[in-house]
């Protein structure tokens, strides 16, 4: 927990001692009264928190806020709805790497029952996004959806955006920094959408839809990867190009 995040309503109230953030402050960081720590306001500024008092049931904190972090990188992920455990990893790790949006979509081969997991219906997903942001020392949270189809999510995309779909079987291009596929530094920060099939891959109908909607099919090499591995690998390549744009 590199940055301890708080929702706006929480900053004026004591933090219960059984809250994981309080336990982290007291047991991991070993903060005592008068000590400071790195804090952030969700979707707001970063700053310093001060531990003012330690009570039997709660700790008291004060905050001094600084500047807000920069906007999230302009990359959107379209993700074929995976098993809940895979989705948890994707929510955390994609947020840590930095994306503007994660849209978990139903595809021809995705199990639509996954959308009814308590991960989504109980709001658990937000905890994993917060963990990813805290790891990255960021307060900005990406947009997250899980109720739309691939076609619906594509229809909502802006026109001026580079569109890439990862596919091991019919891709004719390699996804790489030196390829003119929207990850070249010469693109100068053009927003990009990266689409990944579910754990069983794209169906032919998905590929037809992607191609007709302007997506280029690209691959990361000849070794099939787990969905969560492919997402991290592709984001690492894209971020390397993004860092070189200046």
C-alpha positions in Angstrom: 0.0 0.0 0.0 2.3 2.8 -1.3 -0.5 5.4 -1.0 -3.3 5.2 1.5 -6.5 6.3 -0.2 -9.6 7.8 1.3 -13.0 8.6 0.0 -14.1 12.2 0.5 -16.6 11.4 3.3 -13.9 9.6 5.3 -11.4 12.3 5.9 -13.4 14.1 8.6 -14.2 11.0 10.6 -12.0 8.7 12.8 -10.7 5.6 11.0 -11.8 2.3 12.8 -8.9 0.3 14.1 -10.1 -2.8 12.3 -10.0 -1.0 8.9 -7.1 -2.5 6.8 -5.7 1.0 6.3 -5.5 1.6 10.1 -3.8 -1.8 10.5 -1.4 -1.0 7.7 -0.5 2.3 9.4 -0.1 0.9 12.8 1.3 -2.6 12.2 3.2 -2.4 8.8 4.3 1.3 8.7 4.5 1.4 12.5 3.3 5.0 12.6 2.8 6.6 16.0 1.2 9.8 17.1 2.7 12.7 15.3 4.0 10.6 12.4 3.1 11.4 8.8 2.3 9.1 5.8 1.5 9.4 2.1 -2.3 9.8 1.6 -4.6 10.4 -1.4 -8.1 11.5 -1.9 -9.9 9.2 -4.5 -9.9 11.0 -7.8 -8.4 14.0 -6.1 -5.1 15.3 -4.7 -2.3 13.5 -3.0 -0.7 14.8 0.2 0.4 13.9 3.7 -1.7 12.5 6.5 -0.8 12.8 10.2 -1.6 10.4 12.9 -3.1 12.6 15.6 -4.4 10.1 18.1 -4.8 6.3 18.7 -7.9 5.3 20.5 -9.3 2.0 21.6 -11.6 1.6 18.6 -10.3 4.2 16.1 -7.5 6.4 15.1 -7.7 10.1 14.3 -6.0 11.6 11.3 -5.5 15.0 9.7 -4.5 15.8 6.1 -2.6 18.4 4.1 -3.4 18.1 0.4 -1.1 19.0 -2.5 -1.6 18.8 -6.2 -3.7 16.2 -8.1 -1.7 13.6 -10.1 -1.7 13.9 -13.9 -4.6 12.5 -16.0 -4.7 8.8 -16.6 -3.0 7.6 -19.9 -5.5 7.6 -22.8 -5.9 3.8 -23.2 -9.1 1.9 -23.0 -9.4 -1.8 -22.5 -12.2 -4.0 -24.0 -12.0 -7.3 -22.1 -14.0 -10.4 -22.9 -15.7 -11.1 -19.6 -13.5 -13.6 -17.8 -13.8 -15.7 -14.7 -14.1 -13.6 -11.5 -10.6 -14.4 -10.3 -9.1 -13.4 -13.6 -11.1 -10.2 -13.5 -9.8 -9.4 -10.0 -6.2 -9.6 -11.3 -7.0 -7.5 -14.3 -8.8 -4.8 -12.3 -5.8 -4.5 -10.0 -2.9 -4.8 -12.5 -4.4 -2.7 -15.3 -5.1 0.0 -12.8 -1.6 -0.2 -11.5 -0.1 0.2 -15.0 -2.5 3.0 -15.8 -5.5 3.0 -18.1 -8.5 5.3 -18.5 -11.2 2.6 -18.7 -11.8 -1.1 -18.4 -14.9 -2.4 -20.1 -15.6 -6.0 -19.4 -17.8 -7.1 -22.3 -19.9 -10.2 -23.3 -18.6 -11.9 -26.4 -19.6 -15.0 -28.4 -17.3 -17.2 -26.2 -17.7 -15.5 -22.8 -19.8 -17.0 -20.1 -22.5 -14.4 -19.4 -23.1 -15.9 -15.9 -19.7 -14.3 -14.9 -21.5 -10.9 -14.9 -23.7 -12.0 -12.0 -20.7 -12.8 -9.7 -20.7 -10.9 -6.4 -17.4 -9.4 -7.7 -19.7 -7.1 -9.7 -23.1 -7.2 -8.0 -21.6 -6.7 -4.5 -19.2 -3.9 -5.5 -16.1 -5.9 -4.7 -14.5 -4.8 -8.0 -13.9 -1.3 -6.6 -11.6 -2.7 -3.9 -9.3 -4.2 -6.5 -9.2 -1.0 -8.4 -8.3 1.0 -5.3 -5.6 -1.5 -4.5 -4.1 -1.0 -8.0 -4.2 2.7 -7.7 -2.6 2.7 -4.2 0.2 0.4 -5.5 0.9 2.9 -8.3 0.9 5.9 -5.9 -2.1 7.4 -7.8 -5.5 8.6 -6.8 -7.2 8.4 -10.3 -9.5 5.5 -10.8 -10.4 4.2 -14.3 -13.9 3.9 -15.5 -15.1 0.3 -15.1 -18.2 -1.3 -16.8 -19.3 -5.0 -17.1 -22.9 -4.9 -18.4 -22.4 -4.3 -22.2 -21.7 -6.5 -25.2 -18.7 -6.1 -27.4 -20.8 -4.4 -30.0 -22.3 -1.9 -27.6 -18.9 -1.0 -26.1 -17.4 -0.5 -29.6 -20.4 1.7 -30.6 -19.7 4.0 -27.6 -16.0 4.6 -28.6 -15.0 7.9 -30.1 -14.1 8.0 -33.7 -10.6 9.5 -33.3 -9.0 6.5 -31.6 -6.5 3.8 -32.6 -8.1 0.4 -32.5 -6.2 -2.8 -31.8 -7.4 -6.3 -31.0 -5.0 -8.9 -29.7 -5.5 -12.3 -31.5 -3.0 -15.2 -31.8 -4.7 -17.0 -34.6 -5.6 -14.5 -37.4 -3.4 -11.5 -36.6 -1.2 -10.3 -39.5 0.8 -7.7 -37.5 3.1 -7.9 -34.5 2.1 -5.6 -31.6 5.4 -3.7 -30.9 6.9 -0.3 -30.3 8.2 0.0 -33.8 5.0 -1.0 -35.6 2.6 1.6 -37.0 -0.3 0.2 -35.0 -1.0 3.1 -32.6 1.9 2.3 -30.3 4.5 4.2 -32.2 6.0 7.3 -30.5 5.1 9.2 -33.7 1.5 8.9 -32.8 2.1 11.6 -30.2 -0.3 10.4 -27.6 -3.2 9.4 -29.8 -5.8 7.6 -27.6 -5.9 3.8 -28.1 -8.3 1.0 -27.4 -6.9 -2.5 -26.9 -9.4 -5.4 -27.2 -8.7 -8.8 -25.7 -10.9 -11.9 -26.1 -12.1 -13.9 -23.2 -10.2 -16.9 -21.9 -11.6 -19.0 -24.7 -10.6 -16.4 -27.3 -12.4 -14.6 -30.1 -15.2 -16.2 -32.1 -15.3 -15.7 -35.8 -18.3 -13.4 -35.4 -16.2 -11.3 -32.9 -13.4 -11.0 -35.5 -15.8 -9.9 -38.2 -17.2 -7.2 -35.9 -13.8 -6.0 -34.9 -12.5 -5.7 -38.4 -15.6 -3.9 -39.7 -15.3 -1.5 -36.8 -11.7 -0.5 -37.7 -9.7 -2.8 -35.4 -6.3 -4.2 -36.6 -5.7 -7.7 -35.3 -2.2 -7.9 -33.8 -0.3 -10.5 -31.8 2.4 -10.6 -29.1 4.3 -13.5 -30.6 3.7 -17.2 -31.3 3.2 -18.3 -27.7 -0.4 -18.2 -26.5 -0.7 -16.3 -23.2 -3.2 -16.3 -20.4 -5.6 -13.3 -20.7 -4.2 -11.6 -17.7 -0.6 -12.0 -19.0 -1.4 -10.7 -22.4 -3.0 -7.6 -21.0 0.0 -6.8 -18.8 2.4 -7.5 -21.7 0.5 -5.3 -24.2 0.2 -2.5 -21.7 3.9 -2.7 -21.0 4.7 -2.3 -24.7 2.2 0.5 -25.1 3.5 2.3 -22.0 7.1 2.1 -23.4 6.0 3.8 -26.6 3.9 6.4 -24.6 7.0 7.3 -22.5 9.0 7.9 -25.7 6.5 10.2 -27.2 8.1 13.4 -25.7 
